[in-house]
Amino acid sequence: MKLINIKEIKGTITLKSGLHIGSGDMEMKIGGTDNPVIKHPHTHEPFIPGSSIKGKVRSLLEMVSGLMSFTDGHPFEIKHLDKKDLTDDLKKEGEKIIKLFGSGGAANDNNIDMYGPTRASFADSLLDSDWKNKAIQSNWPLTEIKAENTINRISGTAQNPRFTERVPSGAIFNLNISLKVFDGDEHLEDLLFRGLRLLSDDSLGGSGSRGYGQVQLTFDEDNQKIFDGITVF
């Protein structure tokens, strides 16, 4: 197995609706929100973790391929390749996903020799500097608080209020993906772009079923041609 290239895939993520990726901070502060977004510890600016992008792209590819049916809701791993009902075509698709996104902590040395290292690396997506400067000059907030509740079906009154922090629609983040290419790799770049197309048609972050996390992905000219030419279904 020989590394023959490392491709840099650069672009932007433009929010078409508010985005919420939680910080995991469950402590509610006086006057604050009970559901904050993740922020950089030094700048306190919102960002999109690379793990969030990678996890969503991988899960969508597992859904569209049918591999999700063999994992009980867990990520597809090497151990799932031994499922007796797995067809040859599904096994090949699973092997490509493992090569592209990694084999997980359960992989042993033989697995690494067979499938090699993870091909795709997703960097954290920080706010685009041009958009951030425009937001500062225009006094735009980098986050917003959205109030939500449930409605009693009989009385029509609001109940159980919850305040969720979001990055507002229109914000732009940089997207950086590194793709290792080894001799013998086939169609892994197409698979990656197929996942990114699925992401642009679905959502990123939490509460996608309520309209959160709609995104538009834009790339440089060469990669945009690949992205536009991908057939999802």
Number of C-alpha atoms within 10 A of each C-alpha: 11 9 10 11 11 13 13 14 16 15 18 20 23 21 21 18 20 24 28 25 23 17 13 10 11 11 11 11 8 7 6 13 18 15 22 23 22 21 17 13 8 6 7 10 16 22 19 25 17 17 13 16 19 19 14 19 25 23 20 19 23 22 13 13 15 14 22 17 13 17 14 9 11 10 18 24 18 19 11 15 19 9 11 8 10 17 11 10 10 16 18 13 17 23 18 19 23 22 19 25 19 22 23 13 7 9 14 11 8 9 13 14 10 10 19 18 17 17 22 22 18 19 17 18 21 22 22 17 12 9 14 18 13 11 14 11 9 9 9 14 10 16 19 18 17 14 11 13 12 12 13 11 8 6 7 9 10 12 11 9 11 14 16 18 22 25 25 22 18 15 22 24 23 21 24 19 19 15 20 20 19 16 10 10 14 11 9 18 18 15 19 24 21 23 24 23 21 20 23 18 13 17 22 23 17 15 14 16 9 7 14 22 28 21 24 18 19 18 18 11 10 9 16 16 11 14 20 12 13 15 11 14 7
